[in-house]
């Protein structure tokens, strides 16, 4: 849409595609729609003035829109945003539309928690265009102010007024489910169970029967009321109706468990224990945190005289809420959770006499003092007096401080400012500058967040203030440079361990790392600290400096040696026994919610204990959490039986042939993690069938049959993985059976190679295939590259036959023929046992260190990864490229020229022989590494006075770098090398004029 200078009139409009202020006037429409592309985030609506009957917004913020007073808004998005939206217009969020709009205009809701919208635009837009209403019969939007006032009264705990206002709403809109439900809820909260029952049944009848994905909460509450008033048959009937309503729903939410729980209680009170037990099992399956159902399940066991089970369920319920401590000997129902039944006389007031409450200062003060979700921002400025504000401050106490965002400057006091800063330094933003001094700032508590030095007057900022700022969440990068030193960084890391990644790399040392370990938490230890920061020496340093490190270090890392160090350091302290008790096996038994891997020190892990933890239903000990040294054969087998998907985490010395075979049957791609010695023919066959191209490299050479290799090549596999002994036969099979699926030149040239690799060489067959390619080129069936390759190979065949005259057709000397790459074939490597999981972890840690510019520790990490590859005999060129490129970069940053040069030469020696395929993304990694190494070697020397020959040698290396761009790579990958290339050509041009043209071309690319 272009720009509209005045008002825009339409029947319906999609606003999500419009720019802000695309319409200078108003957008006048019967309906407006804001529909996001997905539900990943809330989008911002364009800034427009909207005059519409209805706005439908899905995952859009609507603050930027200006509405006419009569606009009715339906929206679905962030629950927090919808709840806090404060507009004078009627707003129906999430699935409230099903109670307001006629069934023709809403689609079926999958479940209450579904974030798909239910408004049916193909029906709504035509109906509004014809001037028809889209509301349900019996609903009138005029009830909305009373409904809104009723909700406010309920939130303030004023049940009577909430009931009356809902009653008025129901009188205006007699078919409005929410009005009747609100009346019932007000009665229930007052303890008028019998009266609430009748109202809830009326509400339940109004619930849209077609919305079987949503829970009819009125039926559930009615069943609870009936059970509480001992109308057990009715309670069972109502709960059964609720269950039946959702029976066909594809998605059962946890709330659906309540109907089973209410019916179960009625069954128990009726003596039908078996039926109750079945319902309670179903309730807990739907909602395992439904503790009233767990208490009732214990009661059912008690009535069956299953005392051990009864006690277990009773104890589980008590852990959730002490009210469940009531004994089964004294109570046979959950009535102790609720008020006793009473009657109220609220219906003496006629609906016609019910009016909206006057919203004066007294009203707003009552709202602020009694509504838990109240916001001072909702109080109109005219009533937001200093007296009201100070009363709100007094009543709010030291924890409910949201008022500060809306407190007038005149209402602030020093005491309020101190309360706010002591609670959270983020409130500095709302405190008038006249109160902000050093004393106030230092009230901020280390470990809190939200401090911003930008909120502190410049005259107040000194070293002490900066230290407190970083202790309270300010970034070290925001601190004036003159105040950034080790002491400040240590204070920052001690308060916020994860801020270690903000410390300037030149200040990172063992002291700071030890502080980060000791003052961190388990998740941060595992995911934020690189492996080089978690060596035994650093763990001992952390423990030696800070006793709290023994709680911060995850239990799985505290083995016998670390425990011995801690005991030597703190064993004589009075609290040592209590400290050990927090982390022994008994701690896990005392607190079923505790996780063994984090809370229990591995020094105490016995085999029976580990087997029990692996078998736990929740918070079990997973294979990837178990240290290598803690594995036993029994533990390995238990891990595999419980979690075969984590087969790769089991140390290979404990992997049995049976495990390997089962793992392969579950997932054939697990061949990568199966010990090479256990890769049987059956395992390899499954792997090839699953992904032949990827898995061929993992098949032992002895099992790479013609059939296996043909399958891999048919799946776009790499011919370099075919053993030389069967190379000819593999390509002979492809030519005989699959000729049309491949490029002819590629097929015949590879079969020719197979003939030359055979023992003895089958030179005549190779020559025939080369001649076939030459003839095919004449018929335009092969390209120029294949033609050149065929001529070269044919000349080689003549040389091998001793016919030097014909070999001379390809311009090479006898010495060059003797060393010709075409007669020196690289056999594929045997697969090796390699821990790719550990490799990935080390590389992740290395990336973290490089990102933090901690190159000292990065060098130690890269050396460890390099040793791992070398010791395993890993020949994966891509892995080597990743590692050597990191080492090249890190050594350069550390200023280690000898290491850097050696690394570049080692990378070239290892990677240069690789055949790089055009469209394999992983081969671009090799190209990148080779480019960087060629360029580094070609530009690292001082050129003043360098002889021309050596300059040309450097240029040859730089040219190699610039020639290494894959067809799938962005051309910009060469940009970092062009300036160095032009500079080198400039030096050469000064000595040798023949380079001037090349220099001008290179310089032009920099313009």
N, C-alpha and C positions, 0 to 999 in steps of 0.2 A: 504494500500500500504506500502511496506517496503522501504528500503533506496536504492536509485539509485546513483551509484558512478559517472556516466557521464551524458550525455544528455539523455532525455527521449523523444521519438518521438511517437506521437499518432495523430489520426484524430481529436478527441474531448476529452476533459478532464473536470471532475468536480474537482475544486480546493478546494471546501469548506470542503471536508473530509480529506484534506492532512495536515500534520504537516509542520511547517517551516523547510526549508532546507532538506526536504525529498529527494530532487533531488539536487545533488552537482552541476551539470551542468545546462543546460537550459531545460525548458519544451517547446518543439517545437510542436505546434498543429495548426490545421486550425481554431479551435475555442476552447475557454476556458470559463468555466462557474463557477460563484460564486453565489449560490442560498441559501439564508438563510432559516431557518426553519419557520420563521414568520417575520412580519413587526414591531415587538415591539422595536427593537433597531438595530443600525448599528454594524455589526460584523467586526472583524479585519481579513483581508486576511492573509494567510501564507506568510512568507518571501521566495519568489521564483524569479528566473529569467525567464521571460516569453518571448517566441518568437512565436507570434501568429498573424493570420490575424484579428481575432475578439475576444474581451473579452465581455462577458455579465455578469454584476454584479447586483444582487438584494439585497439591504440592507447589503452591504459590503463596508467597507473602503478599498481602493486599494493602500494606500500610501506605504504599505510594499512590493508591487510588483515592479520589475524592468522590463520595457517594451522595446521591439524593436521599432524603430522609426515608422515603418509602421503599428503598431497595432491600430485598430479602436475600440473605447470603447463605449459600450452602457451600461448605468447604470441607476438604479432607486433606490432612498433611501431618506435619509434626504435632504430636499430641500436646507437647508443652506450648507450642505456639498457639494452637487452637484454644487451649485452656486460658491463656493469658490475654487473648484478643479482647480488647475493651472498646466496643463500638456501640453507638446508639441504635444501630440497625439491628433487626432480628438476625441472629446467626445460628445456623444449625450445622453442627460439626459432625464429622465422621458419618455414622449411619443413622443419625436422627431423622434423616429424610424419609425413612420408611414409615414413620409415624405421622408425617406431615403431608407427603405427596400421595396422590392416588396410585394404586398398584400398577396402573398402566404406564406410569412414568418412572418406575424404578425397576431395576433389574434385581435378580436374586443375589443376596449377599453371601459370599462363600462361608464366612464365619465372622464373629464380632471383631476379631483382630485383623481381618483382611484390610489392606490399604488400597484395594481397588474401589473406585467410586461406583455408585449404583444409579446415578442419574442417567436416564435414557434419552439422550438428546434427539434421536430420530423421532421420538414421540412428543417430547416437550416442545420443540421449536415449532412444528406445525400447529399444535394445539394453541399455543400463545398467539401465533399469527392469525388464527381464526377467532381470537378473543375469548377462548374458553379457559376456565380455571384448571389449574393442575393440582389443586389441593384435594385431599381426601374428603368424602362426604362427612360432614360433622366436624370438620376442622375449620377454624376461623383464625386468621393471623392476629386478630384483635386480642386474642388471649395472651399474646407473647409478653407484654409488659407485666402481667400478673404472674406468669410462669417464671419470668426472670426475677421478680421480687420474691417469689416463693423460694427460689433456689438460694437467694441471698439470706433470707430468714432462716432457712435450714442450716446454711453454713454458719450462721451466728448462734445456732443452738436454740432458736425460737421456734419450737415445734408447733405450737398453737397457731401462730401467724402463718407459718409455712403451710399448714393444713388449710387454713382459710383462704389463702391466696391461690393455692392449687384448686380449691373448691370453686373459687371464682373463675379460674381458668377453665375448669371442666364445665361450668355453666355456659360459658361462651362457646367452647369447643367440646361438646359432649363426647365426641369420638376420639379425643386426644389421649392416647395411651399414657403419655408422660404425666399428664395432669392427675389421672387416677392413681398411677403408680406413686407419684409424689405424695398424694393424700395417704395412701397406705403406709408409705415409709415414715411419714411424720407420726402416724399412730403407733407404728411398731417401735420407733425410738422412744416414744412416751410410755411404752409398756401396755398399750391398749390392744392386746393380741386378738381378742375376739372381734373387735370392731375393724381392726386392720384386715382380718381374714376376708370379710365381705367386700371391702374396697379392692383388695388385691384380686379377688376373683373377677370383679368387674373389669379391672385393668387387663387381666390375663385374656379375657374374651375379646379385647380390642387389639391384641397383638396380631400383626399380619400373619395369617396361617401359612402363606406361601413362603415366608422367610424362614425356612427350616434350617438354614445355616446359623441363624442367630438364636441366642438363648432367651426364652421367655422368662425373664427373671421374676416377673409377677407371679407366675405359677410356682416357682421355687419358694418365694417368700410366703405364698399362701399355704404351701405344704408345711413349712416351718411353723406358721401360726397354728395350723390345724393340729400338728403334733404337740405343740406347746400347750394347747388347750384341751388335750386328750381326745381329740376327734380323730382317732387313729385310722379308721377306714377312709375318711375323707383325705387325710394326709397322704395315705398310700395312693389314692386315686389321683390327687393333684400332682404328686411327684411322678407318677406313671405317665400322666399327660405330658409333663415336661420332657421326660425321657423319650416318649413317642414322637414329640414334635421334632426332636433332633436326630431321630433314629436313622434317617436316610442321609444325614449330612456326611460329606466326605471327610471333613476335618472336624475332629472333636477337640474343643478347647478345654483347658483345665477347669473353667467355670462349670462345664457340663457335669463335673463330678459331684456338684452340690446336690443335684436332684437325687442321685443314687444315695448320697449320705443322708438326706432327709427321709427318703423312703426306708433306708436301712434302720434308722432310729425308730420309725413307726413300727417296723417289723419286730424289732427287739422288744419294744414296749408291748407288742401283741403276743410275744412268746414264740415268734417264728425265727429262730436263730439261724437256721441254714439259709433262708432267703436273705436275711440281713447280712450274713457273712459274704454271700455272693455279691451283693450290692456294694459292700464296703471294699471288697477286692477291686471292683470296677471303679469305684470312686478314687481309690488311691492310685490306680493305674493311670487315671486321667490327671490327677493332681497329687503327686507324692508328698506335697507340703500341706495337705488338708488335714491338720492335726486333730480336728474334732472327729474325723473319720478314723484316725488311728486310735484315739481314745475309745471310740465305740467298738473298734475291732478288738481291743483288749477286753472290753466288756463282754463281747460275744465269746471270746476264748474263756473268760471267767465263768460264764454261764454253762460252758461245755466242760468245765473243770480242767481246762488246759492252762494250769496256773503259770507255767514257765513262759508260755507265749503271751499270756495276759500281762504278766509283769514286764515283759520286754516292750510291748506296745504302750503300756501305761508309762513306762520310763521315757520312751521316745516322745510321747505327747508332752510330758512334764518338761523336757528339755526346751520345748518350744514356748510353753506358757505355764507358769506355776499354778494357774487356776486348775489345771488338769490333775493336780495332786489329789483331788477328791477320790476317796476310796470307792472301789466297786461294791464294798459291803454296805455303803451308805447311800449310794445313788445308782439308779438304773437308767438314767437318761442324762442329757446335757442341760437340763433346766438351770443348773447352777451358773451357766454362762450368761443368763438373761435376767431381766427384771421380771418380777411377778406380774400376773395379769391384773389390769385395772380398767376402769371405764372413764372416759372423758365426756364433757358436755359441749364440745365445740360446735355441734350442729345446731345449737340454739340460735346461732346467727345465720340469717338468710343470705344467700349468695348475692342478692340484689343490694344488700347493705354493706358489702365488702368493697373497700376502696384501696387504692394504692397508698402506701405510707408516705407521709410528707418527708421529703429529703432535706431537712434542715441540718444545722450543725449537730444537734443532739442525735439525729439519725446517723450521721456519718461517724460520730464518736462511738456510738453503739456498734456500728459496723466494724470499725477498726479494732475495738476491744474484744469482739466476740467471734469474728469470722477468721478462722485459721489461715485462709488464703487471701485475706484482705491486703490491699495495696494502697498506701497513702496517695499514690498517683491517681486513684479513682476519685478521690475527694476533690470536688470543685475548688478552684482557687478561692472563691468567695467564702468558703467554709473552712479552709485550711489555715486557721488562725494559729498564732504562736501557742495559745493556751491548749488548743486541741492537739497540736503537734507534741507539746511537752508531756501531755497526758498519755499520748500514744507511746512516746519514748519511755516513760516511767513503766507503763504496763508491759512493754515489749521485753524488758530485761536485757541481759548482756548477749543474748544469742539471736533473737529475732530482729535483725537490723535493716531489713529492706526499706524501712522508712527513710533511710539516709539519702536515697536517690531523689526524694521529692520534698525534703525538708527545706523550708525557706531559710535564706541566710540569717534572717533575724531570729530564727528559733534556735540556732546553734549556740552551744555553750562549750566551754573548755572540757567539761565533764563528758559531754556527748562525743567530742572529738577524740578524747582519750579512750573511751569505750570502743569506738569504731576501730581505731588503729590497733588497740590491743586484741581485737577480734580478728581483723584482717587488714593488712596494709593496703589492700585494694581500695579501701574506703577513702584513702587520701584524695582520690579524684573528686570526691563530693564534699570535702571539708574546705571551708573558706580559708584562703591563704593566710589570713591574719593569725590563725591558730597553729600553723605549721612551723615548728622550730625543732631544734635538735632533740630536745627532751621528748617532744611528742613522737618524733620519728623513731627514737630508740625504744619506744614502748612496743613496737612491732616485734612479734615473737619469732625467733629463728625457726625455720622449718615451715612457716606459712608461705603463701604465694600471693602474687598480685602487686608487689611493690614496683612502682615506676618512679625512677629518679626525676622524670620529666614533671612530676607533680610537686617536687620539692624546690623551693626557691634557691637560686644559685648560691646565694650568700650562706645558706645553711649547709651546703654539701662539703663535707670534708672526708678524711679517710674513715673515721668511725661510722659516719652515715653510709658511706659506700659499702663497708663491710656488712652493716645491717641490711642494706638493700639486697645484696647478693644472697644473704642468708634467708631472705624473704621473697625470693623469686625473680629479682631483677637479673637480666643477662649481664655476664661479665663484659660483653661487647659494648654495653651501654654505660659502663663506668669510665670516667675520664682516665686516659692512659697513665697519668702520673700516680694514680692510686692503685693500679693493677700490679700486684706482686704476689709472691708465693703465699704470704700470710692471708691475703684477701681470698685467694683461690682455695686455700685450705679451709677457710671459714665457709666458703660457698659449698664446697664438696661435702663437708661435714653435715651441713644442713640439708643439702639436696644432692645426693650421691650421683644422680644421673647427669648433673651439670658438669661432670668431669669432661664431657665432650666439648664444653665451652672454654676450657682452660687453654690459654695459648700454648702451643706445642713445646716451646722452649722452657716452659715452667713445669711441664709434667715430669714428675719423678716418682720414685717408689713411695715416698711419704703421702703424696696425693692419691696414688692408687690404693694404698692401704686404707686411707680414710674413706675412699669410695666403697671399698669392700665392706668395711665395718659399719658404715652408716647407710648402706643400701638395703634392699629387700631381695627376696628369692628370685622374683621374676627379673628384676634388673640385673642380678648376678648372672643369670642364664642368657639374657638377651641383649644386655647393654655393655657388658664387659668383654672385650676380646680375650681370646685364650691366653695371650701373652701377659694379661693383667691378672691371671688366675693361677700362676705357677705356685708350687709348694712354698717357695721362698717368700712370695708376696702374701700368701695366706698366713704363713707364720708371722710375718711382720705385722699384718693387720691384727691378728690375735694378740701378739705381744704388746701392741700399742693400745688396743681397745678391747676390753672384755666383751663388749656388746657384739663384736664380730662373731662370737660363737653362736649368737642367735641369728645373725644376718647371713652367714654362710649356709647354703642349703645342706641338709643332713647327708645327702649322698656323697659330699666332698670331705666329710670328716671321717677319715679312715683311721686305722690303728696308729699310724705315724703322727698324723695331725693331732689325734686325741692325746697321744703321749706328750707331745709338745705343750698342749694346753694344760694337761694335768701337772706337768712340771712347773708351768708358769703360775697356775691359779689353784692347784690342788690343796694348798694350805688355807685358802680363803674360807671364811665361814659359809659363804653362799655356794661353794662348789658343789656340795651334794644336791642342792635344789636346782642348780644349773644343769647338772647331769640328768636329774630326774625329768627335766623338761624335754630331754632329747633321747631318752631310752625307749625301749620297746613298750614299756608300760604307759608312756605318754600317749601312744597311739590307741592303746586299749582303753584308756580313760576318756579319750575324746574321739569318738568315732568319725568326727568330721575332719580330723587332722590327717594330713597326707604324709605317709612314711617317707617319701623321697625328699621332702623339704624339712620335716620336723625331727625325724629320727636319724641320729648319727649312724653312718654305715658301719662303724666299728662294732655296733651292737646287732647288726643284721645276721641272724642265723638262718640256716637253710629253711627250717620249719616256719620261721617268722616270715621270710620272703615268700614262701609258697602261699601262706595265708593272705598276705597282702596282694599278691597277684590274683588271687581268687575273689577278692572283694568285688561287690556289685558296683559300688560307687568309689571314686577316688582310689582306684586300684593302682598298684605298682606296675607301670608299663615297661616293656622291654627297653625302650629308648632312654629310660631314666636310671637304668641299673649300670653302675660302673663295671668296667671290664673285669676288675679283680674280684667282684662280688658274685660273678656267675659260677654256677656249678652245673653238672650235667642235668640234675633234677630241675634246677631253676630254668635252664635253657629249654627243657622239654615242656615245662609248665607254661613258659612264655609263648612258645610256639603253639601249644594247644589252645591257649586263650586268645592269642593275638597273632594269627599267622601272617597278617598283613605287615607286621613288624619283624618279619623273618630276617631282614637285613641287619637288624640291631644285635642279633645273636653272634657272639664271637665264633669265628669259623672253626676253632678247635673243638667246639661243642656241637657243631652241626653234624647230624648223622645222615646217612644215605636215605633213610626213610623220611626224614624231615625234608630233605632236598626234593625228593620225588613228590611229596605232598604239596610243598610250596609251588612246584612247577605245575601241578594239576590245578591249583587254585589260580595262579597267575603265571603263565609261561614266561613272561618278561622277567620273572625273578631269577632267571638264569644268570643275570649279572652278579647276583649275590651268592650264588651256589659255588662252593669250592670247586676249582677246575677239576680236581681228581674225582669229584662226584657227578660231573656232567655226563650222564649216560646218554646212550643213543635215544632213549625215550624222551628224556628231558630236552635234548637238542632238537628232536623232531617237533615237539610242542612249541618250542621257542621259534623255530623257523616258520611253522604254520601261523603263529601269532604275528610276527613281524620279521620276515626273512631278511630284509635289507639291514635292519638295525642289529639283529642278533647274530648274523653270520660271524662277525668278529669275535663273538663270545664262545663259539663252538670250537672245541679242540681240533687241531689240524687233522688228526687221525679220523675224525668223524665228519670232515667236510667232504662228503661224497659228491659225485657228479650231480645227483638228484638235488641235494641240498644247495649246491652252488647255483644250479640252474634256477631253482626257486628264488634265490636271493637276487640274481640278476634280473629276473622277470619282475621283481619288486623294486627295481631301480637301485640295486645294491652296487657295491664297489668291486670291480673286477680284480683289484689289487689284493683282495682277500682270498682269491682262489689259489690253492696250492699249485705249484708249477707242474707236479706229476700228473695232474688231471686237467690242466689248463686247456690243452688241445681238445680233449674229449668234451669238456663243458661247452666250448664254443662250436664244436662240431654238432653237438646236440641242439644248440640254439639255432644254428643255420638250418639243420634238418627239420626242426619242428616249430620254430618260432621266428622264422626269417622275417616275416612281415611286421614284427613288433619292434624292430631295431633298425638303426641306420646301417646300410649295407657295408659301407667302408669300415665302420667300427667293428662289425662282426668279422669280416674277412681278415682285417689287419690283426685282430686279437687272436684269430685262429692261427695265423702265420706266426705270431709270437709264441703260441703254444707249441707249434712244430719246432721252433728253435729252442724251446726250453726242454723239450723231450730228451730222454737219454736212451739211445744216441739221438743226436739231432736229426730231424726229418726235413732236411733242407729243400728237397724237391717239392714237398707239399707246401712249404712256406713260399717258395717261388711261384707256385701255381696261384696261391691266394693273392700274392702281390700283383701278379699279372692280371688277375680278375679285377682288382681295384683299378688298375691302369685302363683296362678295357671299359670298365663301368664308367670311368670319368669321361671317356669319349661319348658315351650315351647320356651324359649329364646326370648320372645316378649317384655320384659321390662329389664332395667338395674339394677345393684346392688344398686344404690341409691334409686330407686323406691322400690326395695325389702325391704330395711331397713326401709324406710318410712312406707310401708304397715304393717310391723311387729309392729312397734311402734304404729301406729294408731289402729291396731287391739287389741293390749294389752290395749290401752286407752279405747276402747269400752268395753272390759271386765271389766275394773275398774269402768266405769260409770254404768255398769249393777250390780255392787257389787260382781262380781266373782273374788275375789282377787287371787285365785289359778291360774286361767288362766292369769290374769294380771301380775302375777309374772314371766311369760315367758319373760317379758321385765324388766331388773334389775333396778327397782325404788322403793323407799319407798313410803308409803301412802302420806307423806308430799310432796315428789317430784311430785307424781301424782296430788295432789291438785293444785300445781303451774305449772303443765306441760304447756308449750307454745302452745301445740296443742289444748288445750281447751280454750285458751284465744285469741279470734280472734279480730284483729284490723279492725274496720269499716272504710271505705274510708271517707275522710274528705269532707265536703261541699266545693265547690269552693267559693272563696271570691273575692271581688272587689279589684284589685291590679293594680297599675299604673306601668306596666312593662317598659314603655317608660322612666319614671322618674328614675326607678331603674337602667336601663341600663346607663343612663346619670351619675348617682352617682357612679356606678362601674367604668365607664370610667375615671371619675375624680380621683377616688381612685387609679386606676392603674397608672395614670399619676404622682400622688404624690409619690407612692411607687417607681416608676422608677426614680424619681428625688431624692429619699432618703429623702424627707421631711416628716419624720415620725411623727413629732409633729402635722402637719395639717392632715396627713393621719389618725391618731387616731381619730381626730374629725370627719372626713368623714366616717370612718367605723362605729363609734357609731351612726351616723345619718342613715346610711343604715340599721343597726341592728334594730334601733327603727322603721324604716319604715316597716320592715318585721314583727316585733312583733305587731305593732299597727294594721296592716292589717289582722293579724291572718293567715299569709301565711304559709302553711305547705310544700312548695316545698323544699325537702331535698337538691337538687342541689344548689339552691340559698343560702340556709343556709350554705352549705359546702364552697361555694366561700367566703362568708362574714366572717365566723368564721376562715377560714384559713388565710385570710388577717389580721384579728385581732390578731391571734396567732403570725404571723410573725412580725407585726408592734410593738406589745407589747414587743416581744423579743428584737427587735432592739432598743427600747427605754429604755430597762433595767427595765421593770416593772414586776418582777417575780410573784407577786400575781395576777395581771391581766392576765398574760400569763397562769398561772396554772388554774385559773378559766375559762378562755376561752377554754383551752384544755378539761377540764372536761365537760363544757357545750356542746362542739362539740360532744364528745363521747356519752353523754346522749341523744342528739338529733339524731345523725346519726347511732349509733350502732344498733338500732332496724331495720334499713332499710334492706330489702332483696336486695342484689346487684346482678344484672344480669351480665352474663359473657361478653356480646358483646355490651352493651350500653355504648357509649363513655362518656355520662354524668355521669354514675355511677363510672367511673374512677376518676372523681373529688372528689366524696365522699371517695373513697379508699385513694386518696392522702391526704385528710384532716385527715382522721382517722389514717393513717400511721404516719403522722407528729405529731399528738397529742399523740398517744400511745408512740412514741419514746421520745417525749419531757418529758412526765410524768415519763417514765422509766429511764431517764438519767439526770434529773435536780437536783437530791439530791447529797449532798456531801457524798461519800461512805466510807471515813475513819472511821473505828470502827463501821460500820453498821452491825447489826445482819444478820445472814445467811437468816433468813426468809424474811427479808425486801429486801435483795439483790435478792432473788428468786422471790419476788413479782415484782420487777423492771424488772427482766429478762422476766417474763411472759408478761409484757407490750411490751417490745422490740420484743419478739417473735411474738406477735400479729401484730406488725408493719410489720415484715418480712413476715408474712403469708398473708398479704393483697396485693397481686399482681394479677391483673386480667389477664385472658388469652390473651387479646388483647394488654396489656401494654408491653412496652419494658422491658426486665429483668433489665436494668440499673437503673430503678426507685428505686431499693433497694440499690444501691451502697452507697448513702449517709448515710445509717444506719449500714453498715457492720462494720465499724471501732468501733463505739460505742458498737455494739453487741459483738465484739471480746474482747474489753477492759473489759466489764462487766463479760464475761465468764472467763477471766483471773483472775479477783478478786475472783470469785466463786471457780475456780480451786485451788487457793491458800488455800482456806478454806476447800474445799470439793473435794477430788481427783476424785470423780465420774464425775466431769465436765471437766476433762482434755481432753478427747476425743473430746467433743463438741468444746472446746477451740481450739484444733489443727485444726479441720475442718474449724472453723470460721476464724482463722488466715491464713489458706491456701488460702482462697478466697481473701485475701488482697494482696497476692504476685503478 
